[in-house]
């Protein structure tokens, strides 16, 4: 949750003000619904049954999960690549990222942002004094900004931690973070918040990073939930139609005066005796298959169109398509990811800035602006086509830049180092070979100059004839 407040008002916040902000946190229901839809708990499962005599199928087509997984996989399936001219700085930073499983962590940040529109990250030091960063769900953090500017840093943060003790009491712990200190508050079972302590911290900043999906903080499937609900209903109603017809009522006209025993006997004999003008049939519901399928197809198209996520099962994605053809089919998704990339890059830069501040406190003199990053789309790749492009650009671009174009290279600098090591080993091996060849050449030259020396060195009794 985001709150806009001027610096003076934040500095004058009281415990009662903080409690009021926590109580008025209005995004809880939104976040819960979006999380429900991602895991497949859609509204149709909780709707009231209207026809209690027919089928009650409640089918969930989890398009919400499909949209998020497709977008996140396309956007962050290939890890972010970092580069810098300062190799020492880059290596230290990469070690911190590896220690935090940064690639998997970035994917989780991207997924939560895709589902809920935004999420947060906390940067901290663990018990061993190593830099760590962890995911904070948006329902558990309130971030204070002074303005809506794209480049402002947060002025304060409220981190909410909900837990339950062994006696069943609900414990709410609140951490109020400013640039210089953190204040701890606690309440039991919804009671009054009370201050339990405070301490100064070392960040000289609010150590939280916000990852937003877009400026409006809207999830990737949030805008098509109504279409998803409509698709669930029509699929469920279709199943109800077929179930009704499977259990249809037998209709018999002009059977005459018969008893249940007569009907049972007719079933055994597999024959029915009717009066003149009699008829036997089933009471069925008529389903217009063509209209129904057209309606469902239209809903699916609207869902894909509204979310800018293509239908990957479409026949248009088959065959050996070129890179340009694939790019055209993924054009809408690419526009969504372009917006995501700018927001995500700004958040990663702030993460690096916080980490760099801590490294400089430890004696380094690094500048976070020396780190460059590149995002790569996880889409079907034509490796041959890419290698030809790289070959054509080899005289105009550096090795590091060219390696960044390859989807299977996560760390270009590491690959350059490996190439250098292999080159040195090859040089050493070739040098050893040259020395051996030269030694044999000298021996051959000396033997040629003294033709009788070889005969004198032969053991006695050898026959040289």
Secondary structure, DSSP 8 states (H G I E B T S, - for coil): -EEE--HHHHHT--HHHHHHHHHT-TTHHHHHHHHHHHHT--GGGGS--S-TTS--------HHHHHHHHHHHHHHSS--EEE-S-HHHHHHHHHHHHHTTHHHHHHHHHHHHHHHSEEEEEEEE-TTS-EEEEEE-GGGEEEEESS--TT---SEEEEEEEEE-TT--EEEEEEEE-SSEEEEEEEETT---EEEEEEE-SSSS--EEEEESSTT---TTGGGHHHHHHHHHHHHHHHHHHHHHHT-EEEEES--S--HHHHHHHHHHT-----TT-EEEEE-----HHHHHHHHHHHHHHHHHHHT---TTSGGG-S---HHHHHHHTHHHHHHHHHHHHHHHHHHHHHHHHHHHHHHHTT----GGG-EEE--------HHHHHHHHHHHTTTS-HHHHHHT-TT-S-HHHHHHHHHHHHHHHHHHHHHHHHHHHHHHHHHHHHHH-TTHHHHTS-TT----
